[in-house]
Amino acid sequence: MLAHHVLFWLKDDATEEEVKQFHQALLDLEPIAPSAFFHVGTPAAIERDVIDASYSFSLFAAFETMEQFETYQKHPEHIAFLNGPNKLAKRVLIYDAD
């Protein structure tokens, strides 16, 4: 199993409409992800010293095999996201774990 967790910080000048479109673009990735689990969210309203809730959106997908992950990474719609909506992010941080 491969856990793929991506955190996005959107640009400060992103409009409300751009934020909505970005969120929808993340949700639109689910059908192309051959994953055991897929989730898009925003920071939870939990306050603890060890929690960093400074990001705008989180995408988490758990892939059963590396082949599934690679298929997702190379999918034309994923590439289109990287070259389109992803440009609204000022920072992207990825954690991949076996």
Secondary structure, DSSP 8 states (H G I E B T S, - for coil): -EEEEEEEEE-TT--HHHHHHHHHHHHTTGGG---SEEEEE---S---TT-----SEEEEEEESSHHHHHHHHH-HHHHHHHHTGGGGEEEEEEEEE-
